[in-house]
Amino acid sequence: MGIEDDFLLEDEDDAKTIEFIKNYLPQELKNKFTDDDLYYILDVIVDYYTTSGCLDVEPDAEGYINIDQDEIVNYVVKEAANDGMGPYEADDVFFVVQGEMEYGNSLGQVD
């Protein structure tokens, strides 16, 4: 599989993740985030995973890694402010972070 194919699969997975998150959000937040907002937040979440070292820790006895959702939310809110995005309220972003994790759970990726 070439690099172009990898990018196409990644784009397709991102689209599925965004659709899952949109369905996961409480009704009052469904119109608060545009697709562009959600793609941006998803990119920042992935950036957090790759730069924070949270995925490099040893799993617990059941094979799980503890990831602090509040840290991710704070990172997203801070990065969004730095990037001129939003503004996003931490309580609202928390649901997006939860949705992203639930999508991963549904695929058996994280818990």
Secondary structure, DSSP 4 states (H G I P E B T S, - for coil): --HHHHHHHHHHHHHHHHHHHHHHS-GGGTTTS-HHHHHHHHHHHHHHHHHH-GGGSPP-TTS-----HHHHHHHHHHHHHHHT-----HHHHHHHHHHHHHHHHHTTS--
